[in-house]
Amino acid sequence: MTENPFLSVRDLRVHFPTVNGIVKACDGLSFDVERGKTLGIVGESGSGKSVSSSAILGLHRGTSAQVSGEIMLDEVDLLALGDEQMRLRRGRDVAMIFQDPLSAMHPYYTVGNQIAEAYLVHNDVRKSVARKRAIEMLARVGIPRPDVRVDDYPHQFSGGMRQRAMIAMALINDPALLIADEPTTALDVTVQAQILDLLQDLQREFNSGIIIITHDLGVVAEMADDVLVMYAGRAVEYGPGKEILTHPEMPYTWGLLSSVPDLSAPTEAKLIPIRGNPPSLLNPPPGCAFHPRCDHVDKVPGGLCSTLLPELSPAQSGGNHVKRCHLVRPREVFESEILPEIAPDLVEEQ
């Protein structure tokens, strides 16, 4: 972690009281994001990715959620701000691209009106000026004939165009931090590539920090400078993207990599899924939350995996790479047991 990052999240906890107990959706999460850099957050559904990012925007305010910790954005603690102060920062300093643009955009208002409204909230200008700005942003994100399409409704846009419109709305105030929650979900491969290229181009132009939440490790490999792997509301591995994708040291990360189809593999080759299901965040397993699904528990003596929660500790590779696992030498296990299954060509080259 860097000394003075633009965004610094420390010990973030988001708990939801229910009649059955406390759901610990995010439990002690810490990470950094610098200007001009991208953090990829990966993990299965229910691991706490979207919940933690929503806390940065203050979207849990007014709900039953119990949020604690520290979220420093440009040296200002967002959790200490009042509701009105947070509202002024939301959309101006930090913005979000939501997972489903069709449900995120209001069906009764035109796309142009909704983008212009996001501009009017933070700028004292006339509606005509905001409309012109909306047309400019639609053009910037690649919408054809923006001066005409600005008056269309969300249902008149294709999935890829709605996603572009959401990006235009998120970027209209030039935010310093952009959170993209599954920005390529339900889009075909060609459109996915276009959206990712667009985000990278806009990042270079505005020097904004990006948090991209995704299940797609291909997206992470393409965009992320750093990677945060989440499981059961906690970080289980965190560090430079290239290091985590090539030398992961947490069995859960190995499982995610093993689940990715290899286009160069024989047609009869099977995927290697992670067995079992993610744990309940209401009653997570004791010790390491991943231990009921882990195939390497027998390599840790004393039953530590099922009794003691491992701390985030330095990985064998050193640097800023940390992992939450009791395995003493996980790199050797990965190279001898996992790598031959998911990338036999690399083993042969070595």
C-alpha positions in Angstrom: 0.0 0.0 0.0 1.3 3.5 -0.9 1.9 6.3 1.6 -0.4 8.9 0.3 -2.9 7.3 -2.1 -5.8 9.3 -3.6 -8.3 6.8 -2.0 -7.4 5.0 1.2 -9.9 2.5 2.7 -8.9 1.1 6.1 -10.7 -1.5 8.2 -14.0 -1.0 6.4 -16.9 -2.9 7.9 -20.5 -3.0 6.6 -22.8 -5.1 8.7 -26.6 -5.6 8.2 -28.7 -6.4 11.3 -31.4 -9.0 10.5 -33.9 -11.0 12.7 -31.5 -13.9 12.5 -28.3 -12.0 13.4 -25.7 -9.8 11.9 -24.7 -10.2 8.2 -21.1 -9.2 7.9 -21.1 -8.3 4.2 -17.8 -6.5 4.5 -15.5 -7.2 7.4 -12.3 -5.3 7.9 -11.4 -4.4 4.3 -8.4 -2.2 3.4 -7.0 -1.1 0.0 -5.7 1.9 -1.9 -6.3 3.5 -5.3 -4.0 6.1 -6.9 -4.9 8.7 -9.5 -4.5 7.2 -13.0 -4.4 3.6 -11.7 -7.0 0.8 -11.7 -7.9 -1.6 -8.9 -9.7 -4.7 -9.9 -11.9 -6.3 -7.2 -12.8 -10.0 -7.9 -14.7 -12.7 -6.2 -17.8 -14.8 -6.4 -21.3 -13.3 -6.0 -21.9 -12.4 -2.3 -18.3 -11.9 -1.4 -18.9 -8.2 -0.6 -17.5 -6.5 -3.7 -20.5 -4.2 -4.5 -21.3 -3.6 -0.8 -17.9 -2.2 -0.1 -17.9 0.0 -3.1 -21.3 1.3 -2.4 -20.0 2.4 1.0 -17.5 4.6 -0.7 -20.4 6.5 -2.3 -22.3 6.6 0.9 -25.2 4.6 -0.6 -25.8 2.8 2.7 -26.8 6.0 4.5 -30.5 6.0 5.6 -30.5 2.2 5.7 -30.1 -0.2 8.6 -26.4 -0.9 7.6 -23.8 -0.4 10.2 -20.7 1.2 8.5 -17.4 1.8 10.3 -13.8 2.2 9.4 -12.1 5.0 7.4 -12.6 6.0 3.7 -10.1 8.8 2.9 -10.7 10.4 -0.5 -8.1 13.1 -1.2 -7.4 13.3 2.6 -11.1 13.7 3.5 -12.9 11.0 5.5 -16.1 10.3 3.6 -17.6 8.5 6.6 -17.3 11.6 8.7 -19.1 13.8 6.2 -22.8 14.9 6.7 -25.4 13.7 4.3 -25.5 17.0 2.4 -21.7 17.1 2.1 -21.6 13.6 0.9 -24.3 14.3 -1.7 -22.2 17.1 -3.1 -19.2 14.9 -3.5 -21.2 12.0 -5.0 -21.1 12.4 -8.8 -18.5 15.2 -8.6 -15.5 13.6 -6.8 -16.6 10.0 -7.0 -19.1 8.4 -9.4 -20.3 4.9 -10.2 -21.3 2.9 -13.3 -23.9 0.5 -12.1 -24.2 -3.2 -13.1 -27.5 -3.0 -15.0 -27.9 0.3 -16.9 -31.5 -0.5 -17.8 -32.6 -0.5 -14.2 -30.2 2.2 -13.2 -31.7 4.7 -15.6 -35.3 6.0 -15.2 -37.5 4.7 -18.0 -39.8 7.8 -18.0 -37.1 10.3 -18.7 -34.9 10.7 -21.8 -31.3 9.7 -21.6 -30.2 13.3 -22.3 -32.4 14.6 -19.4 -30.9 12.2 -17.0 -27.3 12.9 -18.0 -28.0 16.7 -17.9 -29.5 16.4 -14.4 -26.3 14.8 -13.1 -24.5 18.0 -14.4 -27.1 20.4 -13.1 -26.8 19.0 -9.5 -23.2 20.2 -9.3 -23.1 23.2 -11.7 -25.1 26.4 -11.5 -25.9 26.6 -15.3 -29.0 26.8 -17.5 -30.6 23.7 -18.8 -29.6 24.5 -22.3 -25.9 24.5 -21.2 -26.4 21.1 -19.4 -28.1 19.7 -22.5 -25.2 20.7 -24.7 -22.8 19.1 -22.2 -24.8 15.9 -22.3 -24.6 15.8 -26.1 -20.8 16.4 -25.9 -20.5 13.5 -23.4 -22.6 11.1 -25.5 -20.4 11.9 -28.5 -17.3 11.3 -26.3 -18.4 7.8 -25.4 -19.2 6.9 -29.0 -22.9 7.3 -29.3 -23.7 8.0 -33.0 -25.8 11.1 -33.8 -25.7 12.3 -30.2 -27.7 15.4 -31.0 -30.6 13.1 -32.0 -30.2 10.2 -29.6 -30.0 12.6 -26.6 -33.9 12.7 -26.8 -34.3 8.9 -26.8 -35.4 6.9 -23.9 -33.3 4.1 -22.3 -35.4 1.3 -23.9 -34.5 2.7 -27.3 -30.8 2.2 -26.7 -29.1 -1.2 -27.1 -27.3 -2.8 -24.1 -23.9 -1.5 -25.2 -25.3 2.0 -25.9 -27.0 2.1 -22.4 -23.7 1.2 -20.8 -22.0 4.0 -22.8 -24.7 6.4 -21.6 -24.1 5.4 -18.0 -20.4 6.1 -18.5 -21.3 9.5 -19.9 -23.5 10.2 -16.9 -20.8 9.1 -14.5 -18.0 11.1 -16.2 -20.0 14.3 -16.9 -18.5 16.1 -13.9 -15.0 14.7 -14.4 -14.8 12.7 -11.2 -11.4 11.8 -9.8 -12.6 8.3 -8.8 -14.8 6.1 -10.9 -16.3 2.8 -9.6 -17.4 0.4 -12.4 -19.6 -2.4 -11.1 -19.6 -5.2 -13.6 -19.5 -2.8 -16.6 -19.4 -5.5 -19.2 -22.0 -7.9 -17.8 -24.5 -9.2 -20.5 -22.6 -7.5 -23.3 -21.2 -9.4 -26.2 -17.5 -9.8 -26.5 -17.0 -7.1 -29.1 -18.9 -4.5 -27.1 -17.1 -5.6 -23.9 -13.8 -4.7 -25.6 -15.1 -1.4 -26.8 -16.3 -0.5 -23.3 -13.0 -1.4 -21.7 -11.0 0.6 -24.3 -13.3 3.5 -23.7 -12.7 3.4 -19.9 -9.0 3.3 -20.4 -9.0 6.2 -22.9 -11.1 8.3 -20.5 -8.8 7.4 -17.6 -5.8 8.6 -19.5 -7.6 11.8 -20.4 -8.9 12.7 -16.9 -6.2 10.9 -14.9 -8.9 9.3 -12.8 -8.6 6.4 -10.5 -10.8 3.4 -11.3 -12.2 0.6 -9.2 -13.6 -2.2 -11.5 -15.7 -4.9 -9.9 -15.9 -8.0 -12.0 -16.1 -11.8 -12.1 -14.0 -11.8 -15.4 -10.3 -12.4 -14.8 -9.7 -11.4 -18.4 -11.0 -7.9 -17.7 -8.7 -7.8 -14.7 -5.7 -8.9 -16.8 -6.5 -6.2 -19.3 -7.1 -3.3 -17.0 -6.0 -3.7 -13.4 -2.8 -2.4 -12.0 -3.6 -3.9 -8.6 -6.0 -6.8 -7.8 -8.1 -7.4 -4.6 -9.5 -10.9 -4.2 -12.5 -11.0 -1.9 -14.1 -14.0 -0.2 -16.8 -13.9 2.5 -16.5 -10.2 3.1 -12.8 -10.1 3.5 -9.7 -9.6 1.4 -7.9 -13.0 0.8 -5.2 -11.7 -1.6 -4.1 -8.3 -2.6 -1.2 -6.9 -4.7 0.0 -6.0 -8.1 -2.2 -7.5 -10.8 0.5 -9.2 -12.8 1.9 -10.8 -9.7 -1.4 -12.2 -8.5 -2.4 -13.5 -11.9 0.9 -15.3 -12.5 2.0 -16.2 -8.9 -1.1 -16.4 -6.8 -0.6 -17.7 -3.2 -4.2 -18.2 -2.0 -6.1 -21.4 -2.9 -9.2 -19.4 -3.5 -7.4 -17.4 -6.2 -6.1 -20.7 -7.7 -9.7 -21.8 -7.9 -10.8 -18.7 -9.7 -8.0 -19.1 -12.2 -8.7 -22.8 -12.7 -12.4 -22.0 -13.5 -11.4 -19.9 -16.5 -11.8 -21.7 -19.9 -8.5 -22.1 -21.8 -9.1 -21.6 -25.6 -5.9 -23.4 -26.4 -6.9 -26.5 -24.4 -8.2 -29.7 -26.2 -11.9 -29.7 -26.9 -12.5 -32.5 -24.4 -10.8 -30.6 -21.6 -13.0 -29.9 -18.6 -13.2 -26.8 -16.4 -12.0 -27.2 -12.8 -14.7 -25.5 -10.7 -14.3 -24.6 -7.0 -16.3 -27.3 -5.2 -19.1 -26.4 -2.8 -20.8 -23.0 -2.4 -19.8 -19.7 -0.9 -20.5 -19.5 2.9 -23.4 -17.7 4.6 -22.2 -14.3 5.8 -24.7 -14.7 8.7 -22.8 -17.8 10.0 -19.4 -18.0 8.3 -17.2 -21.0 9.0 -14.7 -20.7 11.9 -11.1 -20.2 11.0 -10.4 -19.5 7.3 -13.8 -19.1 5.7 -12.6 -20.9 2.6 -11.4 -24.1 4.4 -14.6 -26.2 3.8 -14.0 -25.8 0.0 -10.2 -25.9 0.0 -8.3 -29.0 -1.3 -5.1 -28.1 0.6 -6.3 -28.1 4.2 -4.3 -31.3 4.9 -1.1 -29.5 4.1 -1.5 -27.3 7.2 -0.7 -29.1 10.5 -2.8 -28.7 13.7 -6.1 -28.0 12.0 -5.4 -24.3 11.9 -7.5 -23.8 8.9 -10.7 -24.7 10.7 -9.9 -22.9 14.0 -7.8 -19.8 13.4 -8.5 -17.0 11.0 -5.2 -16.3 9.1 -4.0 -12.7 9.0 -3.0 -10.9 5.7 0.7 -11.7 5.6 3.4 -11.0 3.0 3.5 -13.4 0.1 6.6 -15.3 -0.8 7.2 -13.0 -3.7 7.5 -10.0 -1.3 6.7 -6.5 -2.2 3.1 -5.3 -1.8 1.7 -8.8 -2.4 -0.2 -10.1 0.6 -2.4 -13.2 1.2 -4.6 -14.7 3.9 -3.6 -18.3 4.1 -1.9 -20.7 6.6 0.1 -22.5 3.8 3.8 -22.1 4.6 5.1 -22.2 1.0 2.0 -21.8 -1.3 4.1 -20.8 -4.3 5.6 -24.3 -4.5 2.2 -25.9 -4.2 0.8 -23.7 -7.0 3.7 -24.4 -9.4 3.7 -28.2 -8.7 0.0 -28.9 -8.5 -2.1 -26.1 -9.9 -0.1 -24.7 -12.8 0.3 -28.0 -14.6 -3.5 -28.3 -14.7 -4.4 -24.7 -15.8 -1.4 -23.9 -18.0 0.6 -27.0 -19.0 2.3 -25.1 -21.8 4.0 -22.8 -19.3 5.2 -25.8 -17.3 6.7 -27.3 -20.4 8.5 -24.1 -21.3 10.0 -23.9 -17.8 
